[in-house]
Structures are given as structure tokens and as C-alpha cells.
Amino acid sequence: MPANSPAILTAPPAPLDRLRNGDLPWPFQLAAIAGFALLTAAGAKINLPLWEEVPFTLQTVFVYGSGLFLGAGRGALAQLFYLAAGLFWPVTAGEGSGFAYLTGRVSSGYLLAFPLVAAVCGYASARWNSFWGSMLSAELGSLVLFLCGFHWLYAALGSLSWGEAFYYGWIKYLPFDLAKIILTAYLYQLARKQFV
């Protein structure tokens, strides 16, 4: 149990920790990194029309999950692979690809923050690895995601006030994001108990 962490946020070591600690053979680690990049791409295609400017997808389940399961470095790498794939294939919520497409949308701030979000989740969950700790770690990642996303949205649209950008780019999504965080933390804890 990590020192100086409340007991409610920490859990005993589990075999799954070998993945995030880099203790498994490199082909397995590489497969896990690629797997989370593919899962993020698949999650992007599950799109609910909450607001046209910022798509609501299941991507962030796998962005948060890549940090929790793989740790900070490998989680960020999985999301960098995902963004790199977007240079060549339509792996985002839209149908386009390429550098201009990835960086030229009003929602690009969320997308480009994915590696940092995964890194924050992974870093925090190295210390906080219980269910509640995983939720807190993912919430910190969510904070980074929405800070980057709504600032980019405000700058890219130009027609919204700060308050409108804050509402449409952050507040409106909070209940759905919390549900995704709970799901991700639950799946991570379930895997920690099952993985041998």
C-alpha cells in the first residue's frame, strides 16, 4: 500500500499491476498499448448527438482506462498511437483524417489532450488504485480533458462567451462523464481481481 495515502484510495497489489509496472514481456505490453489505441478508435464511433460541435462518444472510457491499466507512460503512448492513426485513417468521431482534420475542429482540444489525460490518470492511479482511488484518478484526467477542450472550443468558435463555452463544452457533459468514470473504475477493479 503506498505511503501517506488514505486507505479508502488504495488497494493491495494485484497481478494486473505487472502490466502497468512494465513487468510483462514487451510483446504483451505492445499488444496492450495497441489494444487501447484500437479501443479508443472503436469508442469514437459510438456517438450520441448531444451537441453538434462536441461529439459525445465512449472514447474517454478507453482514454481513462489506458492510464489506469497501462500506467502513465504506456497509457499516454497508447493515445499517441491513436492520434497517429488519425493522421491516416478516420478513427475519430468524424469521417476525416490527417493533421489538418485532427487539429482544425472546434473539438480538437479534447482529442489532442488524450495522451496527457491518460498520463495523469496513470500517474495518479499508481498511488490511488482502489475503486475510489481509480475514480479520483480518472476525475483528475477528466479535469485536464475539459480544461483543454473548453478553452480550445472558446478560441475556435469565437461566437461563445466564456460562460457559454464552459457550459456547452464542460458542464453539459459532466453527468455523462461521471458515468463513464464510474464504469471505467469498475472495469479496472474487476480486472484487478480477475487477472492472473
DAURDA-V49740 format. One line per field, one symbol per residue. ss: DSSP state (@ for helix, = for strand, . for the rest). phi: phi as a letter, one per 20 degrees, with the letter a starting at -180 (. if undefined). psi: psi as a letter, one per 20 degrees, with the letter a starting at -180 (. if undefined). Layout:
ss = ???
phi = ???
psi = ???
This chain:
ss = ......@@@.......@@@@@....@@@@@@@@@@@@@@@@@@@..==.......==.@@@@@@@@@@@@@@@@@@@@@@@@@@@.............@@@@@....@@@@@.@@@@@@@@@@@@.....@@@@@@@@@@@@@@@@@@@@@@@@@@@....@@@@@@@@.@@@@@@@@@@@@@@@@@@@@@@@@..
phi = .gfmdggfedcfgcgfffffemeegfffffffffffffffffffeecdefbffcfecegfgefffffffdnffffffgfffffffffccfeefedeboffffddefefffgfegffffffgfffffeddfgfffffffffffgfgfffffffggfffmddfgffffffebggegffffffffffffffffffeefc
psi = pqqkpqhhiqqqqqhhhhghikiqqhhgghhgghghgghggghhinopmgphhoqorjghghgghhgghirgghghhghhgghhhihhqmiahajrrrghghijqijhhggiigghghggggghihgnjaghhhggghhghhggghggghgggghhgiiqrggghgghifghighhhghhgggghghghghhhhp.
